[in-house]
Amino acid sequence: RGFTPQQPRGAAFLAKTPVLFKIGCVSPKTMSPKEKGKFEDMAKQDKLRYEREMKNYDPNAPKRPPYVSAFFLFCADFRPKIKSENPGLSIGDTAKKLGEMWNSSSAEEKQPYEKKAAKLKEKYDKVIIQNDYHLVIFSPHRSAFFLFCADFRPKIKS
């Protein structure tokens, strides 16, 4: 499944959103217009980046195959077996068990999955080249509130 860019959210998101969390006494609602302006400017710049990337977005481009790594192919084969042996196992515990099985597997046991993953990747790359798709990896537009949180999070953690 490929990545589909999200709709941009700008400074209006900051005004409409109730305070989701407070950082000490600092929150977007208590900031001065000058302080908010910094994040709103960052959001505007990010929106321009998003719009520039969207010009190259092709919704008809083929999606990346979901099982492109050897590990995911291995998991697809062994997940049903683990679930049938341990029906009460949570998703996280199942993943942990699959990871342990993969790490304890020898190179010979991993080889068929690695070959199959390489073939899938080669097939996908061939389709991309044949159709001359220009794939761009998108990151969604980041709102002023998101940028505010990203700026203050390290300060709080330290």
Summary of the structure (lengths in Angstrom):
residues: 158
radius of gyration: 22.4
end to end distance: 37.3
largest distance: 62.3
contacts: 373
relative contact order: 0.21
helix: 63%
strand: 1%
